[in-house]
């Protein structure tokens, strides 16, 4: 059992950061194990020494109440909600679903909706690009929006069935 003395001492010293305290705890661990070993045969003395040293260290820290409170300012260490992985995934999923719905629109409605809603062109710019008048662009965008809205509602209904 004495073969483990330096090993246990180093272990306790790493936990405490104090060489003298580590010596005291290691010595106390050996004293208690010798008392126990007289009554019972210990199958794994090395493991028992480590466990005893750790328990003594915990007991001492409770007695001395050497627990330091570190203020954790959560606001300084958190990611804004819109940058959190779950939120980014949710937005990406919504965007992919929207693109899938747009792909199923009639050709001209799809083109008008994509130019206006997804790419951000004004209705006047869309009319110019498509060589149609603004009222026709508005009709295509409105029809596309209604079809997408209806498909989303149907998809929601299926989820809750």
Secondary structure, 3 states (H helix, E strand, C coil): CHHHHHHHHHHHHHHHCCHHHHHHHHHHHHHHHHHHHHHCCCCCHHHHHHHHHHHHHHHHHHHHCCCCCCCCCHHHCCCCHHHCHHHHHHHHHHHHHHHHHHHCCCHHHHHHHHHHHHCCCCHHHHHHHHCCCHHHHHHHHHHHHHHHHHHHHHHHHHHHC
